[in-house]
Amino acid sequence: MQKRARPPVWLWFNLLSLDAPLIALVWQDFLARCYPTLLRPAGRGALGLTVWAVYLADRLLDGRHSASAIETIRQRFYRQQRGYVVVLLAMVVCTDLLLTTFSLRPAVLDDGLVLSGCVIAYLATFAFAGWSGVAKKPLAAVLFTSGTFLIAWTNAGQPLSQLLWPATGFCALCLGNLLMTERWSQHAAPLTRREWIYPALLCACLVGGRNSTWFAAIMISAAALAALARWGRKISGDARCILADAVLLTPLLFR
């Protein structure tokens, strides 16, 4: 019997879907400092647990089919370890429910329930309704941005005028990350040697913009993504995915 190949240690953080909640928490904290808002430990914990639960659920649904010739290492991991991940997901969801029910402020909880409904509809649509295509990644970027901005949006006196452009810039950055990591995780050759242009254009749009550390962090991350796409071709697809997530931690440079 052929022995299962274990994923390398440096991939486990990504395979356990811990990278997404880390990125969300880093940017949530950064947002509260750039656009001052009340951010309590319960709000941080709820965001981290919710994002973790959504990513675990999405990857379980993505890996529920039988093995295929083109499955990614992530899909194989969630197919082989399905039972353990289901238990982990149940623990995360229960903890999240307790925290949000008893610790979140009512206004944040109400907005969070609306967003949770959108997330459930997203998972159901793409997992069970058989939908696929170009809409999935943009919707995922919008939902991720909405969760990161939820508390700031709830607290803001004029959320549209104060947070619309910061949210748009962050959403564009997340979309670039999602599109690139999807291709790289499949070990697919790039459709074009110009795949670095999207993050480069995003970076260029922010140059000379508002004098804001928020947009500066987005610009640095976009520039790093462009550099990774342009000159990182000799790096393995899995390693590029890890690096693509790492360059989204630029708010840590502004502490």
N, C-alpha and C positions, 0 to 999 in steps of 0.2 A: 504494500500500500504506500502511495506517495505521501510524504510528509508535507503538511501545509507550511508554506513559507510565511514566516512572521514578518510583519511590517517593521521597518527600521525604527529605532527608538525616537528619532527626531520627527517622525510622522505622527506619533501618538496624540500629541496635543491637537493636531488638526483632525485626526480620525475620530477623536472623542468630541469634536465640535466645540472645543473650548476657545478657539480663535475668534469666532463671531461675537460671543458675549464679552470677551476682553476688549475687542475693538469698540463695541457699543458703549461699554462703561467708560473707556478712555475719552471718547468723543462727548459723551453725556457730561462728564466732569468738566471737560474743556469748554463746552457750551455754557455751563453754569458760571464759568469764570469770565468768558468773553462777553456774555450777555447776562449779567448778574440775575440769578434766580435762586429761590429756595430749593435746595436739593438735600433731602434727608436720607439717612442710611436705608430706610425702607424702600424709597424710590430707586436707589441704586440696586438693591438686592432684587427687587421685582423685575427690573429691566434685565439684569444678568440671567436670572432664572428663566424668564419668559423667552428670551432669545435662545438660550440653550435648549429649552424644551422644543421650540419651533424647529430648530436645526436638527435635533435628534429625530423628531417626527418626520421631517421632510426627507432625511436620509434613510430612515427606515422604509418609508414608502417608496423611495427611489430604488432601494435594494431588495424589494420584496419578490422580484421576478427571479427565475432560475438563471444560472450563470450563462453568460454570452461571451462571444469571442472578443468583444470590444469593451467589456466592463472595466471600470476603473478600480484602482486599489481600494478606494473608499467604498464603492458598491460591493466589492467582494468582502470587505471587512464587515459591513452591516448585514450582509446575507449570512455570513458564517457565524457572527456573534449576535444574531437577532435576539435570542432569549435574554442574554445579559443586558443588551441595550434597552429592551422593553422594560425590564426591571428598573434600570437607571432612569428611564423616562418617567416611569410612574412615581419614583421618589422625587424627581425634580418638580413634576407637576403638583404633587401633594404639598411640597414645601412652598411652592409658589402660591398656591391657593390660600394656604394659611397666612402667608405674609401679606398678600394683597387684601384679603378679607379683613384682617384685624389691625393692619398697620398703615395702609395707604389712606391719604386724605380722600374724602368722598368725591371731590371734583376730579381728582386724578383717576380714581377708580372708575368713575362713570365714563371718562374718555377712554380709559384702558379697555373697558368692556366693548366699546364700539370698535376699537382697533383689533381686539381679539376676534370679534366676529368677522372682520375683514380677513384676518389671517386664516381662520378656519375655512372660509369660502375659498381662499387661495389654494390651500392644501387640497380641499375636496375637488376643486375644479381641475387641477393638473394631475391629481393622483387617480381619481375615480371617473371623471367625465371624459377622460381620454384626450384632453386638450394638450397641445404642445406648440412649440414654435417660438417666435421672437418675443412674445409678450411676457414670458415667464420671468426673465431676468430683470426687465424694467419694473415689473410689478414687485419683485423681490426687493429691488433697490428702494422703491417708494415705501414699502412696508418697514424695511429696516430703518430708513430715515425717520419715518413717523414714530417708531418706537423710541428712537434716540432723542427725538425732539418732544416727546409727549408731555413731560413735566414742564419744560420751558414754555411750550405752547399753551398749556393750561394756566400757567402763572402770568403770562404776558398780558399787559393791558390792551395792546394792539398787535396781536400775533402776526397778522399779515404784513404790516409795514415793518415790524421788527425782525421777523424770522423767515420770511419767504425766501429771500435771496441766500441767506446762509444755508437754509435747508436745500435749496436747489443746487447749490455748489456741492454740498456733501452728497446729495443723491447722485449727481453726475459722477463723482469720484467712486462711489460704491458700485455704480453700474459698470464703469470701466474695469474695476477689480473683478466683478462677477463674470463678465464676458471673457476676460483673459484667463482666469483660473479654470473656467469650464473647459476651454480648449486645451490648456496645458495639462489638466488632470487626465484628459483622454489621450494624452501623448500624440495629439494630432499635429501634423505640420501646419503652420500658419497658412491661412488662405492667401495672404499676401505678405511680402516683406515689409509692408507699411502698417502693420498692426499697431505700431508705436504712435501713430499719428493722433489717435483719439485722445490719449492722456496728454500728449504734447499740445494739442489744441486747447484742451481744458486749462492747461498750465498757462498758455499764451493769453487766454481770455481773462485770467486773473492778474496778469502782470499789469501794473499801473492802475489796478482797481482800488477799492477802498483800502484805506490804511488800517488794516485789521489783522490781528494775529490769527483769527479764524481762517480767513482766506489765504493767509501766508502758509498755514499748515496744510490746507488743501492743495495749494500750489506745489509745495515741496513733495507731497505724496504723489501728485500727478506726474511731476518731473521724474520721480524715482520709478514709477510704473513705466513711463515711456522709456527710460534708460534700460530697465529690465527687459522690456519687449524688444528693444533695438539691439542690445549687446549681450543678452543673456541666453542666446540660442544654444550655446554649448552646455548650459546647465540642464539637468534633467527636468522633466515637466513637473514632477512632484516637488522638487526643490524650488522651482520657480513659483509654484503656488504658495509655499511657505513664505518665500521672500515677498511675494505680492501682498500677503496679509501683514507681514512685518512692517512694510513701508507705510501702512495705514496708521501706525502708532506715532506719527509725527507730533501730536499734541504733547507727548512726553518731553519734547525738546523745549517746550515753552513754560515749563514749570518753574 
